[in-house]
Amino acid sequence: MLEETGLEYTPHEINIMEGDQKAPEFIKISPNGKIPAIVDGDVTLMESGAILIYLAEKTGQFMPTDKQGRLRTLEWLMWQMGGAGPILGQVHHFVKYNQGKSAYAEERYLTEGKRLYSVLDARLADNEYMNGVGYSIADMATWPWIARFDWQTIDPNDYPNVKRWYMNLAGRDAVKRGWDVPRSTQEMPIP
């Protein structure tokens, strides 16, 4: 979002593997001890959805102003926050990082992850973007989760509309720049 809007910003890396998210100075910004979080003057915000809504309202970008477009954007943003993000995060936890610890958890979360890909694929069958209107914060929130399809062992080729959407967004200059913020050693996965 910050790359798309052109707002100036300074990224601060939080190494969750080393517990940086538990530091008292970070907890002041993000009481839940999770990333992302932002400080913008006297505004501090945690949670990606809240941050995206705030930045969309601040800049007047990536959030339709008409009632239906706004509602569809919020609807699909909440779909990501309540479904795709948490479930795909559990797929990462059980399928990539803790494989073999719980066959039940692996099957449950992978099955639900594939179901969510199917929901997104159906939505994108007749829509270029998730809200049906244009590129929005809903797409921005969801794309990074789909960008970990290799961690999820989910083949985007099984979801042609998701793949088309993913590749469209992956080709955006701001998405390419944002991939490396904070610095990354991983190449953007291309199905």
Sequence and secondary structure as in RCSB ss.txt:
>XXXX:A:sequence
MLEETGLEYTPHEINIMEGDQKAPEFIKISPNGKIPAIVDGDVTLMESGAILIYLAEKTGQFMPTDKQGRLRTLE
WLMWQMGGAGPILGQVHHFVKYNQGKSAYAEERYLTEGKRLYSVLDARLADNEYMNGVGYSIADMATWPWIARFD
WQTIDPNDYPNVKRWYMNLAGRDAVKRGWDVPRSTQEMPIP
>XXXX:A:secstr
 HHHHT         TTTTGGGSHHHHHH TT  S EEEETTEEEESHHHHHHHHHHHHT SS SSHHHHHHHHH
HHHHIIIIIHHHHHHHIIIIIISTTS HHHHHHHHHHHHHHHHHHHHHHTS SSTTSSSS HHHHHHHHHHTTHH
HHT  GGGSHHHHHHHHHHHTSHHHHHHHTSS  SS     
